[in-house]
Amino acid sequence: MADFDLAIIGGGINGVGIARDAAGRGLKVLLVEQNDLASGTSSASTKLIHGGLRYLERGAFRLVRQALAEREVLLRIAPHLVRPIRIVLPPENGPRSAFLIRLGLFLYDRLGGRTILPKSQSLDLSHHAYGVPLLRHYTVGLEYSDCMSDDSRLVVLNALDAAERGAVIRTRTRCVRAERSEIWTLVLNTRGRRNVATARALVNAAGPWVKQLAETVLRFEEPLPVRLAKGTHIVVRRLFEHGCGYMLQTADNRVVFALPFEQEFTLIGTTDADFVGDPATPVPSVQEIAYLCEAANRYFREPIQPVDVVWAFSGVRSLYDDGAERPDDVTREYVLALDEGFRLAPLLSVYGGKITTYRRLAEAALAKLGHFFAAQRPWTAQAPLPGGEFDPRDLSAVVTDTGRRWPFLSEYHVKRLVSAYGMRVDRILGKAKKMDDLGRRFGADLTAAEVRYLMQQEWAETADDVLWRRSKIGLRLSREDREALSQFMVNSVGGST
C-alpha cells in the first residue's frame, strides 16, 4: 500500500495546479519542490493572463482559443489576483499591417467566448491619454483586453488550496532517488535529512529540470524532447501614468510588452533565446537589457538606458522541442507524455505550457492518469482560489470595505493587501485598531503581522520568499530593510520576535 496516490515533483504553476486538482478529487497527494514555490520560471513571466495574440499569425488557433477561455475562468476564480488590463498596439510599417492587426483582434475577441472583458477598438492617439507617453508620430492605435496577475502568488494560492484539501506540500525538499516497481519509492532530502515516500503514480513537473530529473533521478532511458528558452524582463520607473499596457513591435519582428507594474514602475519584456546552462541561475545579459531598452525607445518619448533599470530578471521555459528554427517559434502548447508498462507505476512528464492554461493542463494530466484512479470529475473551473470568493466586478467594493474596516491603512496599503489576499485579508489584520497593532514595519508597508502570516500559512522561509515571490515589495526596500526582515524571520523561527 503506497503512502500517496500521486506524487508530484516541481512546485511551479503546473505542479501546484495538478496537486490542487488531484487533492480536490479525493486523491492523496504529495508535492515536493527543491527550493521555494515558484522559485523558477513561474515567478519570471510577463505577468499576463492572455490568449497570445501573436500566436494567431502562426495558426495556433486551438491554443489561443483555450487560453482566451481560461483567461475569463481565472478572472472569475481569482478576482483579487487576476485583473483586466487594456493593451494598446500602435501599428508600424511592416509585415503586421493595421489591417492584419484588426483582423487578428477581430478573431481574438471571438475565439474564447469573451463575456466579461470589453472588446477591442480603434483609438485616436493624438487626442487620447494613451498617446501622451508615445512619440508624436504614433497617432492611431488599436486597443484590446487581456489580464495581468502576480504569477508567483497564483502558484502559492494553488498550493495553499491543495494543502487545505489534504495535499502534503514539502518545499526545500529534493527527490534524490526514485525506484520504480508497481509503486514509486522516492528518496527525499530535506536540509540533509532523508526519508522515503511511496506513491502509486508520479508526475515530473520540474519545468526546466524536467530532462535532468528524468535522466539522473528517474533514470529514464529515452531522451526527452526538451528545448530550453530564456526570457528576460526589465523593470524601470514608471513611463506612463495610466493603467493601460502596450504591445510594441520590434525591429526583428517580435513583440515586447510594456506594462504597468506595482504602481510606480513599468515592466518591459520579454526576450526569447535558446538557453544552455544551469536553469537555477539564468542571468539577464547586457545585450538582452539593451535590446529591451531599444524596443521601448522606438515608442516612448522618455528614453531609457540600462542604467535606468531598477530590476532585471530571467526565466527558463521548458518547451516541447518541435524542431522550430527560432526559439520564439517553438510551440507554447503543453505536451503530457505518459509512460506506463506491465507492473510498472505510471510516470507522467509535463512539457511546456503557459501560466494562463495551467488549470486546463492539470485537468488534462488527471485525465491521462484517470484509468489508474477512481477519481471524481473536474471541478476547478468553478471553485475560487483562497481569497477569491467574490465577483470580479465587486473588487472595488471589497477594497472600499477593507479600508472602512481598517481605516488606519493607507489607500495603497489596502489595495495591495486586497490584491494579494482578497477576502482573507482579515487573517493578517485581525482586530488591529492602529498601525502599531500590526507590529514592526520593514519599510514600505510590510508589517510583522503580514510576515508571520506568510511564514505560518504560505511556506515563506527567507526574505526573498517574502519580497519577491509572496509580493514584489523588494522593489521598495533598502538593503538595511531587507537585512532587518531576514533577521526577524530567523528570530521568529527560533521563537523570538
C-alpha positions in Angstrom: 0.0 0.0 0.0 1.5 3.3 -1.1 1.7 6.4 1.1 0.2 8.5 -1.6 -1.9 8.1 -4.7 0.1 10.8 -6.6 3.5 12.3 -6.1 4.5 15.4 -8.0 8.0 16.8 -8.4 8.0 20.5 -9.1 6.4 23.4 -7.3 5.8 25.7 -10.2 2.4 26.6 -11.6 1.9 23.2 -13.4 2.9 21.1 -10.4 0.7 23.0 -7.9 -2.2 23.1 -10.4 -2.1 19.3 -10.7 -1.8 19.0 -6.9 -4.8 21.2 -6.3 -7.0 19.4 -8.9 -6.0 15.9 -7.7 -6.5 16.8 -4.0 -9.9 18.2 -4.7 -10.9 14.9 -6.4 -10.1 13.0 -3.2 -6.6 11.7 -4.1 -3.8 11.6 -1.5 -1.2 13.9 -3.0 2.5 14.7 -2.2 4.2 17.6 -3.9 7.9 18.2 -3.4 9.8 21.3 -4.5 13.6 21.6 -4.3 13.5 25.3 -3.5 10.7 27.7 -2.7 7.4 27.6 -4.5 7.5 29.5 -7.9 11.3 29.9 -7.4 12.0 29.2 -11.1 10.1 30.0 -14.3 6.8 30.6 -12.6 7.9 33.8 -11.0 9.7 35.1 -14.1 6.8 35.6 -16.5 5.4 38.7 -18.2 2.6 38.5 -15.6 0.0 38.4 -18.4 -3.0 36.1 -18.4 -3.7 36.2 -22.1 -4.6 34.3 -25.2 -1.4 35.1 -27.0 -2.4 37.5 -29.8 0.9 36.9 -31.7 0.2 33.1 -31.9 -2.7 33.8 -34.3 -0.2 34.6 -37.1 1.3 31.2 -36.6 -2.1 29.5 -36.9 -2.2 28.3 -33.3 -5.9 28.8 -33.1 -6.6 26.0 -30.7 -4.0 27.3 -28.2 -5.4 30.8 -28.4 -9.0 29.7 -28.1 -8.2 27.6 -25.0 -6.1 30.4 -23.4 -8.8 33.0 -24.0 -11.4 30.8 -22.4 -9.1 30.2 -19.4 -8.5 33.9 -19.1 -12.0 34.5 -18.0 -12.1 31.4 -15.9 -9.1 32.7 -13.9 -10.7 36.1 -13.7 -13.7 34.5 -12.0 -11.9 32.2 -9.6 -9.1 34.6 -8.6 -10.6 38.1 -9.0 -8.1 39.6 -6.5 -5.1 38.2 -8.3 -6.2 38.4 -11.9 -7.1 41.9 -13.1 -8.3 43.2 -16.5 -6.0 45.4 -18.4 -6.4 47.2 -21.7 -3.4 46.9 -24.1 -2.6 49.4 -26.9 -0.9 48.3 -30.1 0.4 51.2 -32.2 0.7 49.8 -35.7 4.0 50.1 -37.5 5.0 49.8 -41.1 6.0 46.2 -41.7 4.5 42.7 -42.1 1.9 43.4 -39.4 -0.2 46.0 -41.1 -3.1 47.8 -39.4 -5.5 45.6 -41.5 -3.9 42.4 -40.3 -3.8 43.5 -36.7 -7.5 44.5 -36.9 -8.3 41.0 -38.3 -6.3 39.4 -35.6 -8.2 41.4 -32.9 -11.5 40.5 -34.5 -10.6 36.8 -34.1 -9.2 37.5 -30.6 -12.5 39.0 -29.5 -14.5 36.0 -30.6 -12.4 32.8 -30.3 -12.6 32.4 -26.5 -16.2 33.2 -25.8 -15.5 36.5 -24.2 -18.2 37.6 -21.7 -16.6 39.8 -19.0 -13.9 41.7 -20.8 -14.7 44.6 -23.3 -13.9 44.1 -27.0 -11.2 45.7 -29.0 -11.5 49.2 -30.6 -9.5 51.8 -32.6 -8.0 54.8 -30.9 -7.0 58.3 -32.0 -3.8 58.5 -30.0 -3.2 62.2 -30.9 -6.2 63.0 -28.6 -6.1 60.3 -26.1 -4.3 59.8 -22.7 -2.8 56.6 -24.0 -1.0 58.5 -26.7 0.7 61.0 -24.3 3.7 58.9 -23.4 4.3 57.8 -27.1 6.4 59.5 -29.7 4.3 62.0 -31.7 4.1 60.1 -35.0 2.0 57.4 -33.3 -1.4 59.0 -34.0 -3.6 55.9 -34.3 -3.7 52.7 -32.2 -5.7 49.6 -31.5 -6.8 48.7 -28.0 -7.8 45.2 -26.7 -8.4 43.4 -23.4 -6.3 40.9 -21.5 -5.5 40.3 -17.9 -2.5 40.6 -15.6 -1.7 38.6 -12.5 1.0 38.2 -9.9 2.4 34.9 -11.2 4.1 33.7 -8.1 1.2 34.4 -5.9 -1.0 32.4 -8.3 1.3 29.5 -7.6 1.2 29.9 -3.9 -2.5 30.1 -3.7 -2.9 27.0 -5.8 -0.6 25.2 -3.3 -2.5 26.7 -0.4 -5.8 25.4 -1.7 -4.2 22.0 -2.4 -3.0 21.8 1.1 -6.3 22.8 2.6 -7.8 19.9 0.6 -5.4 17.4 2.1 -2.3 17.6 -0.2 1.2 17.5 1.5 3.3 20.3 0.2 7.0 20.0 1.0 9.3 22.8 0.0 13.1 22.8 0.2 12.9 19.1 -0.5 14.8 17.3 -3.3 14.0 14.0 -4.7 17.4 12.3 -4.9 16.4 8.8 -6.0 13.4 7.1 -7.4 12.8 3.4 -7.6 10.1 2.1 -9.9 8.1 -1.0 -9.5 4.3 -1.4 -9.0 4.7 1.8 -7.0 7.2 4.6 -6.9 9.6 4.7 -4.0 11.1 8.2 -3.6 14.1 9.1 -1.5 13.7 12.7 -0.4 16.3 15.0 1.1 15.1 18.0 3.2 18.0 20.1 4.5 20.2 17.0 4.9 17.5 14.8 6.4 16.5 11.8 4.3 13.2 10.0 4.3 11.2 7.8 1.9 7.7 8.2 0.4 5.8 5.9 -1.9 3.2 6.7 -4.5 1.1 4.9 -7.0 1.9 7.4 -9.8 4.5 10.1 -10.3 4.3 13.4 -12.2 7.5 15.0 -13.4 6.6 18.7 -13.4 10.1 20.0 -12.8 10.0 22.6 -15.6 13.5 23.5 -16.8 14.8 20.5 -14.8 12.4 18.0 -16.4 15.0 16.4 -18.5 17.7 16.5 -15.8 15.4 14.8 -13.4 14.4 12.2 -15.9 18.0 11.3 -16.6 19.6 11.5 -13.2 16.9 10.6 -10.7 14.3 8.7 -12.6 16.9 7.1 -14.8 14.7 7.3 -17.9 16.3 5.7 -20.9 14.7 7.6 -23.7 15.9 11.1 -24.3 13.3 13.8 -23.6 12.4 16.2 -26.4 13.1 19.3 -24.4 14.2 22.7 -25.6 15.1 25.4 -23.0 14.3 29.0 -23.9 15.4 32.0 -21.8 13.2 35.1 -21.4 14.4 38.3 -19.8 12.4 41.2 -18.4 13.4 44.6 -17.0 11.7 47.0 -14.6 12.1 50.8 -14.8 10.5 53.7 -13.2 7.0 54.4 -14.5 6.9 55.5 -18.1 3.2 56.4 -18.1 0.6 57.4 -15.5 -2.4 55.4 -16.6 -3.1 51.7 -16.1 -3.0 50.6 -19.7 -0.2 48.5 -21.2 1.4 48.5 -24.7 2.4 45.8 -27.1 5.4 47.0 -29.1 6.7 45.6 -32.3 10.4 45.3 -32.5 12.9 45.8 -35.4 13.3 42.0 -35.7 9.5 41.4 -36.0 9.0 40.2 -32.4 6.7 41.8 -29.9 7.6 43.2 -26.4 5.2 44.3 -23.8 5.4 47.5 -21.6 3.0 47.1 -18.7 2.2 49.0 -15.5 3.8 47.3 -12.6 3.5 47.7 -8.9 2.0 51.3 -9.2 5.4 53.1 -9.5 7.1 51.0 -12.3 6.9 49.7 -15.8 7.7 46.1 -16.7 9.2 45.5 -20.2 9.7 42.1 -21.7 10.4 39.6 -22.9 13.3 38.3 -24.9 13.4 34.8 -26.3 16.7 32.9 -26.8 17.8 29.3 -26.6 19.4 28.5 -23.2 22.2 26.2 -22.2 23.4 26.0 -18.6 22.1 25.7 -15.1 18.4 26.6 -15.0 18.8 27.7 -11.4 20.9 30.7 -12.4 19.7 32.4 -15.6 21.2 35.9 -15.6 20.0 38.8 -17.8 22.7 39.7 -20.2 23.9 43.1 -21.1 22.7 42.5 -24.7 19.2 41.5 -23.6 18.8 44.5 -21.3 19.9 46.8 -24.1 17.5 45.1 -26.6 14.5 45.8 -24.3 15.6 49.4 -23.8 15.8 49.8 -27.5 12.4 48.3 -28.0 10.9 50.8 -25.6 12.7 53.7 -27.1 11.2 53.1 -30.5 7.8 54.1 -29.0 8.1 56.2 -25.8 9.0 59.8 -25.6 11.0 59.3 -22.4 14.1 57.3 -23.4 15.5 54.7 -21.1 19.0 53.3 -20.8 20.4 50.2 -19.0 21.4 52.5 -16.1 17.6 53.2 -15.5 16.8 49.5 -14.9 15.9 49.0 -11.2 15.4 45.2 -11.6 16.1 42.7 -14.2 15.2 39.0 -14.1 15.3 36.0 -16.4 13.4 32.7 -16.5 14.0 29.5 -18.4 11.0 27.9 -20.1 10.9 24.2 -20.7 9.3 23.7 -24.2 8.5 20.7 -26.2 11.1 20.6 -29.0 9.1 20.6 -32.2 12.1 21.4 -34.4 11.3 25.0 -34.9 14.3 27.1 -36.1 13.8 30.1 -33.7 13.0 29.7 -30.0 10.1 32.1 -30.3 8.6 29.9 -33.0 8.6 26.8 -30.7 5.1 25.7 -29.7 3.8 27.0 -26.4 1.2 24.2 -26.2 1.7 21.8 -23.4 2.5 18.2 -24.0 1.8 15.4 -21.5 3.8 12.2 -22.0 2.5 9.1 -20.1 4.9 6.2 -19.7 3.4 3.0 -18.4 4.2 -0.6 -18.5 3.2 -4.0 -17.1 3.5 -3.9 -13.4 5.2 -0.5 -13.5 3.8 2.5 -11.8 2.9 5.3 -14.3 5.1 8.3 -15.0 3.7 11.5 -16.5 6.1 14.1 -17.8 5.0 17.6 -18.4 6.4 19.8 -21.2 5.7 23.4 -22.0 2.6 25.2 -21.0 1.6 28.8 -20.1 0.6 30.4 -16.9 -2.8 31.1 -18.5 -3.5 27.4 -19.3 -2.2 25.8 -16.1 -5.7 24.8 -14.9 -6.5 23.1 -18.2 -3.1 21.4 -18.2 -4.0 20.0 -14.7 -7.3 18.7 -15.9 -5.6 17.0 -18.9 -3.0 15.4 -16.6 -5.7 13.9 -14.4 -7.5 12.7 -17.5 -4.3 11.0 -18.6 -4.0 9.3 -15.3 -7.7 8.7 -14.8 -7.7 5.0 -15.5 -5.3 4.5 -12.5 -7.6 6.2 -10.0 -11.3 6.2 -9.2 -11.2 10.0 -9.0 -14.0 12.5 -9.2 -14.9 14.7 -12.1 -13.2 18.0 -12.9 -14.1 20.8 -10.5 -11.6 23.6 -10.6 -13.3 25.9 -13.1 -16.0 26.9 -10.6 -14.1 26.9 -7.3 -12.4 30.1 -6.3 -8.8 30.2 -5.1 -8.2 31.3 -1.5 -9.4 34.8 -1.0 -11.3 35.0 -4.3 -14.8 34.4 -3.1 -16.3 37.4 -4.7 -17.5 38.6 -8.1 -14.7 40.3 -10.2 -17.0 43.2 -10.7 -17.0 43.7 -6.9 -13.3 44.2 -6.4 -13.6 48.0 -5.8 -16.3 47.3 -3.2 -14.0 44.8 -1.4 -11.2 47.4 -1.4 -13.7 50.1 0.0 -15.0 47.7 2.7 -11.4 46.8 3.7 -10.5 50.5 4.0 -13.6 51.1 6.1 -12.8 48.2 8.5 -9.2 49.2 9.0 -9.2 53.0 8.4 -5.6 53.5 9.6 -4.3 51.8 6.5 -3.2 54.0 3.5 -5.2 53.6 0.3 -2.2 52.0 -1.4 -1.7 49.5 1.5 -5.4 48.5 1.3 -5.2 47.9 -2.4 -2.0 45.9 -2.1 -3.4 43.7 0.6 -6.7 43.0 -1.2 -4.9 42.3 -4.4 -2.7 39.7 -2.6 -5.1 38.1 -0.1 -8.6 39.0 -1.2 -11.2 38.1 1.3 -8.5 36.6 3.6 -7.0 40.0 4.4 -8.6 39.7 7.9 -6.3 36.8 8.7 -3.5 39.4 8.6 -5.2 42.4 10.0 -7.4 40.7 12.6 -8.5 43.0 15.4 -5.9 45.7 14.7 -7.1 49.2 15.6 -4.0 51.1 14.6 -0.8 50.5 12.6 1.3 49.7 15.7 -1.0 46.7 16.3 0.5 45.0 13.2 3.9 45.0 14.7 7.2 46.1 13.3 7.5 47.7 9.9 10.2 46.8 7.5 10.0 49.7 5.1 7.2 50.4 2.6 4.1 48.9 4.2 5.3 45.4 5.1 4.5 44.6 8.7 5.4 41.8 11.1 1.8 40.6 11.1 1.9 40.0 7.3 5.4 38.3 7.5 4.2 36.0 10.3 1.1 35.0 8.2 3.3 34.3 5.2 5.7 32.1 7.3 2.9 30.2 9.0 0.5 29.8 6.1 2.4 30.2 2.8 5.7 28.4 3.3 7.8 31.6 3.3 11.2 31.0 5.0 13.5 33.7 3.7 13.4 37.4 3.0 13.5 36.7 -0.8 10.4 34.4 -0.4 8.5 37.4 1.1 9.9 40.2 -1.0 10.0 38.7 -4.5 7.6 35.7 -4.6 4.8 36.4 -2.0 5.0 40.1 -3.0 7.2 42.5 -5.0 7.9 44.7 -2.0 11.6 44.1 -2.7 11.4 46.9 -5.2 10.8 49.4 -2.4 13.0 48.2 0.4 16.6 49.3 1.2 19.4 46.9 1.9 19.0 47.7 5.6 15.3 46.9 5.5 16.0 43.6 3.8 18.6 42.6 6.4 16.2 43.6 9.2 13.5 41.4 7.7 15.9 38.5 7.3 17.0 38.7 10.9 13.4 39.0 12.0 12.4 35.8 10.2 15.4 33.9 11.6 14.4 35.0 15.1 10.8 34.1 14.5 11.7 30.6 13.6 13.8 30.4 16.8 10.8 31.7 18.9 11.9 35.3 19.4 10.1 38.1 17.7 
